Amino acid sequence: MLIVEDEEMAREVLVQALEAMGFDTLAAGNGREALEVLKSNEVDLIVSDIYMPLMNGLDLLRTLRQEGSSVPVILITGFDPTDAYQIAREHGASGILVKPFRLMQLRGAIDDVFAAQTGV
C-alpha cells in the first residue's frame, strides 16, 4: 500500500496505523514522489490526499489511469465533500474519505476496496 500525503505528521500517523493493522506500506509526500515510488514497487492500493504541492492526488490518479494502471485509489480531502465525491467518481477513485476521519473508517474503506476486487 502506498500512502501519499504532503503533511509529514499525517503521513507518519497513517503509515504507523496501517502497519499496526498488518499492511505493508510505502510513503510519498506528493504525486510526483508517488510515481517515482511506483516505478520500482508494486502496490495493491494507494491512499492519497487530494490537495498537495507539485502534483496533487487527482493528477496522480489521472496519470495512473492514462498509463493503464488500474490500482485502486482512495482519495482523502479536507475540503467540501460534495465536490470531492464528484471529483472522485469522475476520475475513477475507489473511495473517498473526508478529514478528519477515524482510522477505522479508513480500514473500512480499504476492506471495501479489497472486497470489491475479490467479489466477496
ChimeraX attribute file (.defattr): number of C-alpha atoms within 10 A of each C-alpha:
attribute: neighborCount
match mode: 1-to-1
recipient: residues
	/A:1	20
	/A:2	22
	/A:3	23
	/A:4	31
	/A:5	27
	/A:6	21
	/A:7	12
	/A:8	13
	/A:9	10
	/A:10	12
	/A:11	19
	/A:12	14
	/A:13	12
	/A:14	20
	/A:15	21
	/A:16	14
	/A:17	15
	/A:18	18
	/A:19	14
	/A:20	10
	/A:21	10
	/A:22	9
	/A:23	12
	/A:24	12
	/A:25	16
	/A:26	17
	/A:27	22
	/A:28	19
	/A:29	21
	/A:30	24
	/A:31	27
	/A:32	18
	/A:33	15
	/A:34	22
	/A:35	16
	/A:36	11
	/A:37	16
	/A:38	14
	/A:39	8
	/A:40	8
	/A:41	11
	/A:42	11
	/A:43	15
	/A:44	12
	/A:45	19
	/A:46	24
	/A:47	24
	/A:48	31
	/A:49	27
	/A:50	28
	/A:51	20
	/A:52	17
	/A:53	13
	/A:54	12
	/A:55	17
	/A:56	20
	/A:57	28
	/A:58	23
	/A:59	16
	/A:60	21
	/A:61	26
	/A:62	16
	/A:63	14
	/A:64	16
	/A:65	14
	/A:66	10
	/A:67	9
	/A:68	9
	/A:69	11
	/A:70	14
	/A:71	15
	/A:72	21
	/A:73	27
	/A:74	24
	/A:75	25
	/A:76	25
	/A:77	19
	/A:78	14
	/A:79	12
	/A:80	10
	/A:81	15
	/A:82	8
	/A:83	9
	/A:84	19
	/A:85	17
	/A:86	10
	/A:87	16
	/A:88	21
	/A:89	12
	/A:90	11
	/A:91	14
	/A:92	16
	/A:93	20
	/A:94	20
	/A:95	19
	/A:96	23
	/A:97	21
	/A:98	17
	/A:99	13
	/A:100	9
	/A:101	12
	/A:102	11
	/A:103	13
	/A:104	10
	/A:105	12
	/A:106	19
	/A:107	14
	/A:108	12
	/A:109	17
	/A:110	20
	/A:111	12
	/A:112	15
	/A:113	19
	/A:114	15
	/A:115	11
	/A:116	11
	/A:117	10
	/A:118	8
	/A:119	7
	/A:120	7
